[in-house]
């Protein structure tokens, strides 16, 4: 995987996964900027090791954990009003994404929904069949 990432020549990796191997792979790939929470012994592999929020420092919902990472990385100023879509793309990026999706057989102009059915913790994992059923 590191070789595949290296070939893409990414400038930055924002590691939402807290696993050591995520930091290791991006380090091995030579990605110049590697941002993530400084936990699970991976701080030395990150170029920007962000301190983990203390209990009660942010709201309890998991989305605030990741929003706080983005905030501490300097990509947003505050969490105020950050309940909608956060992903902003240029028209050129949207066109390239649409072309890529169509190359895989997606219909032009169709509604797009992303589902993250996997997780590192077993109790949060969704079986593929259940994910398909939930999206159907």
N, C-alpha and C positions, 0 to 999 in steps of 0.2 A: 504494500500500500504506500509506503514511503516513496518508492521509486515512481509510482503513478503521480503522487502529489508533486514530487520534484519536477517531473516532466511538464506539469501545468504552470510552473514558475509563479506560484501565488506569492503575493507580497505580505499578506496578513492572514493569520488563522485566529479566529475567535473561538475558543474551546468552551462549549457549553457543557460538554461531558466532563465530569470531574475525575475521570480515570487517569492514572499515570500513563497508561499506554497511549492515550490521545496526545499527551504532551510529547511523549517519546517519539511517536510517529512523525509529528510535525517538526520536531527537532531534527530527526534523521532526514527528513525531506528538505531541510535547509531553508524553511520558510523564515524570512528575516524577522518578522514581527509575530510573536506567539503570545496571545493574551488569554488569561484564564484565572480562575480562583487559585490562590496559593494554598493548596491542600493536598492531602494524600501523597506527600513527598515529591511533588512535581515542580515546586517553585524554581529550582535551578534550571529546569528545561524551558521555562517561560521567559520571554524578554520583558513582559509586563505581568508580574505576579501580583494579582489583586487580592488584598485582604478579604477574607470571608466575613460577611455581615454577622455581627453578634446577635444573639437571641433578643428579639424585641426591637431591633434596630430598623427593620423593614416589616411591612405587613406579612402575614403568615402564608399567603398563597404563593405557590411555587413560581408563578410568573414574575413576581417581584424579585425573587432571587436572581433571575437571569436579567431582568431589566436593570437591577442594581449593578450587575457586572458591566453592562453596556454603559451605564452612567459613570461608574468608576474608571472605565477605560477612556472616558472623555468624549464619547460619541453622542451623548445627549446631556442636557443640563440638569434635568430633574425628572422625577417620575410623575409629576402632576399632569393629569390629562392623558396618561399613557395607557389607555385601556383599549384603544382601537388598533388598527393596523400600524405597525412600525416600519415595515419594509417599504422604503421609497426607492423606486428605480427610475432611470431615465427612459425616455421613449425608445431610444436605441437599444437599451438593455431589454425592455419589454418585447421589442420586435425580435431580437435574437432568441429570447426565451420561447416566444410563440413559434418561431421557425423550428427550433429544436423539438418542441412538443409535437408539432405537426409531422416532423420527420419520423417520430415514433408512432404515428397514426392518430394523434389527437385531432378532434374536429376544430376548425377555425372558429374563434370567437366563443367557444364553449366556456361555461363556468368552471373554474379551477378550484379544487379543494385539496389541501395538503393534510395528510393524516400521518401522525407519528405513532405507529402502533407498537413500537419496541421500547424497551427500557432496560436498564442494567439491573434493576431490582425485580425479582421474580413476581412479586405481588402486583407490579405495575405493567407487566407484559400482557399483550393481547395476542391470542392465537390468530394466525393469518385468516382462518375461516371466519372468526368473529369480526375481524376488521373488515373483511369483504362484506359480510352481512350487515354490519353497522353502516357501511357506506352505500349499500345498495338502495 
